[in-house]
Amino acid sequence: MEYIEDKYFIAIADYVKEFIDEKGIDIADLAAAANVDRKQIYRLINKENVPKLSTLVRILLAAGIEPAKLFSIKFDFETYMVDNNILKAIPKRKKTN
């Protein structure tokens, strides 16, 4: 299986894995609580697959992780934007009548 190379996803997967390990959460129990196949959790923590957002949220909530936490993990978004050629959209000016 091909591994994911997206640095932000890798940071998310590492965070989830570290949290699960620290709390001593069993993957089978987590999968049952999230109502997902345990393979999905293994693919997440092994960085083999980017899950759908709804699946990721289910896993996070079942693990006791507030989904908003993923946007406050230590991560350099500015460099990520440069590396991935992401620009900030500029709002259009409103027409005046």
Buried (B, 14 or more C-beta within 10 A) or exposed (E): EEEBEBBBBBBBBEBBBEBBEEEEBEEEEBBEBBEBEBEBBEBBBEBBBBBEEEBBBBBBEBBEBEEEEBEEEEBEEEEBEEEEEEEEEEEEEEEEE
